[in-house]
Amino acid sequence: MKYLKINIEKTADIEALKNAVLQMKGVDSVEIIDDENPESELKKAFAKTKEQFKKGDYETLVNDIFDILTKK
C-alpha cells in the first residue's frame, strides 16, 4: 500500500478535502492524522492490535507503540 501525505493550513476545510480525495479513482480511504496530537496515532496503533495478536505478530505491535511513544 502507498500513502499520500498532505500538509494543510489550520484554516483548511478538512472534511471538504477528505470528501474530494475520496472521489478520486483509486482512493480506498482517507485518514486525518494530527501530528500535534499523538493520541490519534496511538489510537490507530491500538486499533490494529486485535489483528496483530490473532496473527501472533507481537514484535510489530510493540515496535509500533514504542515508535509512537518515543516520537517527538
N, C-alpha and C positions, 0 to 999 in steps of 0.2 A: 504494500500500500504506500502511496505517496501522499505527502501533505503539502498544503499551501499555507504559508503564514502571511497574514495581512495585518499591518500595524495601522491602527486608526486613531484619530483625534478624539479627545474627550467629548466633543460636541457631535460626533457622528451618530447617525441613527442606526444602531447595531441591528435591530430587528429587520429594518428595510434592507440592509446589506446582506444579512443572513438569507432572507427570502429571495433576493436577487441571485445570489450564488447558488442556491438550491435549484433555481430554474435552469441552470446551465447543464448541458448534456454531459453526462459522465460523473456528475457530482452525487455521491451517495449520501453524505451527511455534512453538516456544518456544526462546529462546536466552538463556543465562545470561551476563551480562557483568559482570565485576568491575571497578568504577571504580577500585579501589585497585591493580589490576593492569592497566596499559595494554597489556601484552603480548597480552592476549586480543583487544583491539580491533585491534592491529597484525596479528595472525594473520588476523583476519577480513578486513582490507583486502587482505592478500596473497592470500587465498583467491580473491578475485574478480578478481585481476589477469589471469588467463588469458582470461576472457571480455572484459575491457576491451581487452586487446591485440588479440584477434580482431576486435573492432568498431572498433579504431583510436581508442578513447576514452582517449587519453593524458592529457588535461587533468584529467579526473575522477580518474584514478588518482593523479596527482601531488598533486592537492588533498586527496584522502582521506588519503594518507600524511602530507602536511605538517600537516594538521589534527591527526592523532593524535600526531605528534611534538612539536607545539607546545602541545598541550592540557595544562593543569596538572593 
